[in-house]
Amino acid sequence: MKQTHIYIVGAGAIGKALAVFLKRENKQVSLVRGSADNIPPTEDTIRVIDTDESFQEKITTTTFSNLTSINGIVLITTKTFANEKIAKKLKEKDGDFSIVLLQNGLNIERAFENFDEVYRCVLFSTSQVTNDNEVTFKAVTASPIGKIKGNDCNLNCIIEQINTSNFCFSSENNIQKLVWTKVIANCAFNSICPLLETDNGIFHRSPEAAKLAKIIIKECIAIAQTQGIELNADSLEENLMLISQRSDGQLISTYVDLLNKRKTEIESLNLEIANIANKMNKAEFVTNTRLLGELIKLKSELY
């Protein structure tokens, strides 16, 4: 297959890790800063620590203002609140490209509704920035990608182009069910952990924290059902406890954002579920989910 250029929008931990893995396999890849412009392109040596191995590659980092046209695959790894601005920048560019969202959250694809090809990925990997141009990376399993707008043939081509031996992707027909499954877990982790100012392991260490997480799960499942998504509470609770055990000692991204006085993604998690509930006249279904989300939002504004 003829190689296509891969543009990774977002020079954070996931973007940097994926750029290095793609470059290692001789793919044409560039990192594009999502929030900055009018900065000359640079060649940065980025190091990725992956379990027992480490890799480094020179990666071109640029901005939208340096790109006259875009042809290839655009992978978006920024925080979800940047999507409106990114969609506007992409709309201004000539070319032919597919968009893949490597982000968490509900309805985050709305900003890209005017594009012809949009795909959604659910990430089953973690990555953290440890130093300038150094990140850690751990893959749990292949990250599934499904269609929002597009076709199976193009989806399979995209997966073939962006798949690497360290950062793997797979095709998924029912991507929205997986999106909801991960979002519901995130609604618990990204609200309870930061408010308690603790790490992800709290749920398997504290029965009271686990009890609150189960309340959030049940509330979110009720709203998922109104959207035609059938989920099993026992399965989601077991998954939450497994994640808590495996990530004991790690800080959830929202807590890290609060500690660094950065905006959080809570509006695409707890507060988006609350918005859906309001539209369905079922606001009373998600009282706790909404309250925890509003507390996170308030906490971020106070910082």
C-alpha positions in Angstrom: 0.0 0.0 0.0 1.2 3.5 -0.9 2.1 5.4 2.3 0.1 8.5 3.2 1.2 11.4 5.4 0.0 11.2 9.0 -0.7 14.4 10.9 -1.0 14.1 14.7 -2.7 17.1 16.1 -1.7 17.6 19.7 1.9 17.3 20.9 1.0 15.8 24.3 1.9 12.4 25.7 -0.3 10.2 23.3 0.6 12.3 20.3 4.3 12.1 20.9 4.3 8.4 21.7 2.4 7.6 18.5 4.6 9.8 16.4 7.7 8.0 17.6 6.2 4.5 17.0 5.1 5.5 13.5 8.5 7.0 12.6 10.2 3.8 13.8 8.2 2.0 11.2 9.2 4.5 8.5 5.8 6.2 8.3 5.5 9.8 7.1 4.4 11.6 10.3 4.3 15.2 11.6 3.2 16.5 15.0 0.9 19.6 14.7 0.5 21.9 17.6 -3.2 22.3 18.3 -3.2 25.6 20.2 -0.2 27.5 18.8 0.5 29.1 15.4 3.2 31.1 13.6 6.0 29.1 15.1 8.7 27.7 12.7 8.8 23.9 12.3 11.3 22.1 14.5 13.0 18.7 14.6 12.7 17.4 18.1 14.2 14.1 19.4 11.4 12.5 21.4 12.0 9.5 23.7 9.3 7.0 24.6 9.7 4.6 27.5 7.5 1.5 26.8 7.4 -1.1 29.6 10.9 -2.6 29.4 12.1 -0.8 26.3 12.8 2.8 25.2 12.8 4.3 21.7 13.7 7.7 20.3 13.2 9.4 17.0 13.5 12.8 15.4 10.0 14.2 14.8 8.9 17.2 12.9 6.7 19.5 15.0 4.8 22.2 13.2 1.7 24.4 13.4 -1.4 24.8 11.2 -0.1 28.1 9.9 2.8 26.3 8.2 0.6 24.0 6.3 -0.9 25.3 3.0 -2.7 22.0 2.4 -3.3 18.7 4.2 -3.4 15.4 2.4 -3.5 12.1 4.4 -4.8 11.1 7.8 -5.4 13.6 10.6 -5.2 12.0 14.1 -6.5 14.4 16.8 -5.1 13.8 20.3 -5.7 17.1 22.0 -8.0 17.8 24.9 -11.6 17.7 23.6 -12.4 21.4 24.4 -10.0 22.3 21.6 -12.1 20.5 18.9 -14.1 23.6 17.7 -10.9 25.5 17.1 -9.2 22.6 15.4 -12.2 22.0 13.2 -12.1 25.6 12.1 -8.4 25.4 11.3 -8.9 22.2 9.3 -11.8 23.7 7.3 -9.5 26.5 6.1 -7.0 24.0 4.6 -7.1 22.6 1.0 -6.6 18.9 0.5 -8.0 15.5 1.0 -7.9 14.0 4.5 -9.6 11.7 6.9 -10.1 12.6 10.6 -9.6 10.1 13.5 -10.4 11.3 17.0 -8.2 9.7 19.6 -9.9 11.4 22.6 -12.2 10.6 25.5 -15.7 12.0 25.9 -19.3 11.9 24.6 -20.4 13.7 21.4 -16.9 15.1 20.8 -17.3 14.5 17.1 -20.0 17.3 16.8 -17.3 19.8 15.9 -16.4 17.8 12.8 -19.9 17.2 11.4 -19.2 19.1 8.2 -16.3 16.8 7.2 -16.7 13.9 4.9 -14.7 11.3 6.8 -14.7 11.1 10.6 -13.7 8.1 12.7 -13.7 7.6 16.5 -11.1 5.7 18.5 -11.3 4.4 22.1 -7.9 4.4 23.5 -6.8 1.4 25.5 -3.4 2.7 26.4 -1.9 5.2 28.8 0.9 7.7 28.3 2.4 10.4 30.6 4.9 13.2 30.0 7.9 12.7 32.3 10.3 15.2 30.9 10.7 17.6 28.0 10.2 15.4 24.9 10.1 12.2 27.1 7.0 10.2 27.7 6.0 6.8 29.2 3.6 4.6 27.3 1.7 1.4 28.1 -0.7 -0.4 25.9 -3.4 -2.6 27.4 -4.7 -4.0 24.2 -5.4 -2.8 20.6 -7.4 0.5 20.5 -10.6 0.1 18.4 -11.7 2.6 15.7 -15.2 2.9 14.3 -17.1 5.0 11.8 -18.8 8.2 12.6 -18.9 9.2 8.9 -17.0 7.1 6.3 -16.9 3.5 5.0 -15.4 0.2 6.0 -12.8 0.2 3.2 -11.3 3.6 4.1 -11.4 2.6 7.8 -9.4 -0.5 7.1 -6.9 1.5 5.1 -6.5 4.0 7.9 -5.9 1.2 10.4 -3.3 -0.3 8.2 -1.5 3.0 7.8 -1.4 4.0 11.5 -1.0 0.6 13.1 2.4 -0.1 14.7 3.8 -3.0 16.7 3.8 -1.0 19.9 0.6 1.0 19.4 -2.0 -1.2 17.8 -5.4 -0.4 16.4 -8.4 -2.6 15.3 -11.7 -2.1 13.5 -15.0 -1.9 15.6 -18.5 -2.0 14.2 -20.2 -0.8 17.4 -17.9 2.0 18.5 -20.5 4.0 20.4 -21.0 1.2 22.9 -17.3 1.2 23.6 -17.3 5.0 23.8 -20.0 4.9 26.4 -18.3 2.1 28.4 -15.1 4.1 28.7 -16.8 7.4 29.3 -18.8 5.9 32.2 -15.6 4.7 33.9 -14.1 8.1 33.2 -17.0 9.8 34.9 -16.1 8.0 38.1 -12.3 8.3 37.9 -12.2 11.9 36.6 -14.5 13.3 39.2 -14.1 11.2 42.4 -10.3 10.9 42.3 -9.6 14.6 41.9 -12.1 15.6 44.5 -10.6 13.2 47.0 -7.2 14.3 45.8 -6.0 10.8 45.4 -4.8 8.2 42.8 -6.8 5.7 40.7 -6.3 2.9 43.2 -8.8 4.5 45.6 -11.7 2.3 44.5 -10.1 -1.0 45.3 -8.7 0.4 48.6 -11.8 2.1 49.8 -15.3 0.4 49.9 -16.9 3.9 50.4 -15.2 5.3 47.3 -16.2 2.1 45.3 -19.8 2.5 46.5 -19.9 6.1 45.1 -18.4 4.9 41.8 -21.1 2.3 41.5 -23.8 5.0 42.0 -22.2 7.0 39.1 -22.1 3.9 36.9 -25.8 3.1 37.5 -26.8 6.7 36.8 -24.9 6.8 33.5 -26.2 3.4 32.4 -29.7 4.7 32.7 -28.9 7.6 30.3 -27.0 5.3 28.0 -30.2 3.2 27.6 -32.1 6.3 26.4 -29.6 6.5 23.6 -30.1 2.8 22.6 -26.9 1.7 24.4 -27.4 -1.4 26.5 -24.7 -1.9 29.2 -24.3 -4.2 32.1 -23.7 -2.6 35.6 -21.9 -5.7 37.0 -19.5 -5.8 34.0 -18.7 -2.1 34.3 -18.2 -2.3 38.0 -15.8 -5.2 37.6 -13.9 -3.3 34.9 -13.6 -0.2 37.1 -12.2 -2.2 39.9 -9.7 -3.9 37.6 -8.5 -0.5 36.2 -8.2 0.7 39.8 -6.0 -2.2 40.8 -3.8 -2.0 37.7 -3.4 1.8 37.9 -2.9 2.0 41.7 -0.6 5.0 42.4 -1.3 6.7 39.1 -3.1 10.0 38.9 -6.1 10.4 36.6 -5.7 13.1 33.8 -8.2 15.5 35.3 -6.4 15.5 38.7 -3.1 16.2 36.8 -4.8 19.0 34.9 -6.1 20.6 38.2 -2.7 20.3 39.8 -1.2 22.1 36.8 -4.0 24.7 36.7 -5.2 23.6 33.3 -8.7 23.3 32.0 -10.2 19.8 32.3 -12.3 17.7 30.0 -15.2 17.2 32.5 -17.6 19.0 30.2 -17.3 16.1 27.7 -17.8 13.5 30.6 -20.1 14.0 33.6 -21.5 17.3 32.3 -22.2 16.0 28.8 -24.1 13.0 30.3 -26.1 15.6 32.4 -26.8 17.6 29.3 -28.2 14.5 27.5 -30.3 13.7 30.6 -31.7 17.2 30.6 -32.7 16.9 26.9 -34.4 13.6 27.7 -36.3 15.2 30.7 -34.5 12.8 33.0 -32.2 15.2 34.9 -33.2 13.4 38.1 -31.5 10.3 36.9 -28.0 11.8 37.1 -28.0 13.9 40.3 -24.7 12.7 41.6 -23.0 12.5 38.2 -23.9 16.1 37.6 -22.9 17.3 41.0 -19.5 15.8 40.9 -18.9 17.2 37.4 -20.0 20.7 38.5 -17.6 20.5 41.5 -14.7 19.6 39.2 -15.6 22.5 36.9 -15.8 24.9 39.9 -12.5 23.6 41.3 -10.8 24.2 37.9 -12.2 27.7 37.8 -11.0 28.5 41.3 -7.4 27.4 40.3 
